[in-house]
């Protein structure tokens, strides 16, 4: 007896839940609405530039617009995430963000993503990267165990990638003009005379245990020869120390004492008192009090 062959069961397609479908529809609607609103209210270059110039003219922004840290015997300096966010706001119609997509405790790493989106031009820059749960300190790699240390490490690395993403969707001329204006603001200071700014810088670093001699050694000249640019450099360094990007001893190393200096100090300390031949007062008669002539 022949039995009819069974027809293969139809392959079932992936079922999408109702909540997932609603979320997808909402995300699409948000993107469409953002593009529509941005094109209805396009940015005005003149207004954006005026807002940028006004922001960069204030010490509140210029004081934290740059970072500085030593590397390979030199120094690395650039713009901070604070300046990047300010420029994104003044340029207008830009959205940005950073998120931790996945954390793998077995491999001690986090997968993160930073992005910036020029809504008006519909240009998006996305960076996906891996952040190890470790840091380089004391010439070796140290694993991070504390959850707060891991969070801060992820936040610092995310801020760097976010800065790169924001600068990728903003014109270079806009960024360069902002950096130049911030440096001019740092050089001019907050309206105080240069002498007061020098004394203020010395007092601020004295609180960190850095003497004026170490500051002079770092800048390569005496304090009475410092300029506004020197004070600006010290301000950038101080902000980087506060953000724990650099250590005080790395930026201001202690002066090394050579063997010749040690021997010289030792020889000067063992010198005897001057002989009568070397004494400028030797061989002279000194007048005694109350007498009219030498004794």
DRENTISE-461446 format. One record per residue (C-alpha): x, y, z. Coordinates in steps of 0.1 Angstrom, whole numbers, plus 5000, padded with zeros to 4 digits. Layout:
REM residues N
XYZ/...
***
This chain:
REM residues 295
500050005000/501450334989/501150625013/501150985000/504351165007/504051425034/504651785023/507451955042/506252185069/506552555060/509552725076/508452965103/509653315100/511153485131/508353625151/508653985163/507054065196/504654345200/506954545222/509854505198/507754625169/506554925189/510155015198/511254985162/508455205150/509155455177/512855475167/512155525131/509555795139/512155975161/514755975134/512356105108/511056375131/514556485141/515556525104/512356705096/512656955124/516357015117/515657095081/512757325091/515057515113/518557495097/521557635114/522757985106/526557995103/526758355115/524758285146/526657965153/529958145149/528958435172/527858185199/531158005196/533158325199/531158435229/531758095246/535458085239/535958435252/535158325287/537658175311/535057925323/535457745290/538957835280/540357715313/539157355306/539357355268/542757175266/544456875281/548156805285/550156495296/553656355290/554356075266/557655925253/559756205267/557456475252/554056625258/550756555242/548256845241/544756875225/541156975230/539056835257/535556685256/534257005272/535257205242/533856945219/530456945235/530357325235/531157335198/528457085191/525857295209/526957625192/527057455158/523557335162/521457035150/523856775164/523156485186/525756275203/526156005229/528255715243/527055385257/528355065271/526854795248/528254485266/530454405296/532354075297/533654005332/535253685320/537553855295/537654175317/536554415289/533654625278/532254685244/531355055239/530055285213/530355655208/528455845181/527756195168/524956275143/524656595122/520856575120/520556855094/523056705070/522056345081/525756265086/526656015114/529955915128/529955595149/532955445168/532655095184/535654995205/536754755233/537954895266/539954645288/539354655325/542954755331/545155065332/548855125327/550555255358/554055235371/555455085339/553054785340/549454695333/547254675364/543854495363/540854685377/538754505402/536654775418/533454855400/533955225403/537455205388/535955015359/533155275355/535655565355/537955385331/535055325307/533855685311/537355825303/537755615272/534255685261/534856065264/537856045242/535955855214/533056085218/535256385213/536656225181/533156155169/531956515175/534956665158/534256435128/530956605120/531956965127/533957165101/537657195107/537657575104/535057605131/537157385155/540457565147/538957915152/537557805186/540857665197/542657985187/540158195206/540457985237/544258015236/543958395233/541658405262/544058205283/546958435273/544958745283/543658595315/540658725334/541659085333/544159075361/547659215356/550358965346/552159005379/549058905399/548558605375/552158495381/551758515419/548458335416/549958055396/552858015421/550357995450/548157745432/551057505425/552457555460/549257385472/550357085451/553757075465/555457235435/557857515443/558557825422/561957685413/560457375398/558057605378/560957805365/562857495356/559757365337/559357695317/563057745313/563158105326/562758315358/559358415370/559958785361/560358675324/557158475323/554558565297/550758525293/551458215272/553458065301/550658115325/548257955300/550457655298/550657625336/546857655338/546357375313/548857155333/546957235365/543657135350/545156815337/546456735372/543056795387/541556555361/544256305371/545456285336/549056345347/550956325380/552756615396/556156445397/555856345360/555256695349/557556865374/560356625381/562656695411/565956845403/568656575402/571856635423/575056525405/577956355422/580056665416/577556875435/577556635464/581356635466/581457015463/578957055491/580856815513/584156995507/582657335515/581257195547/584557055559/586457375553/588157515585/587857865597/589958125579/593558155590/594958485603/596558535569/593158495552/591258705578/590759055565/590759175601/594058995611/597059215620/594959515627/594459675661/590759705669/589760005691/588259915724/585060075736/585760395755/589260435742/590360705718/593060495701/593760135692/595159905719/
***
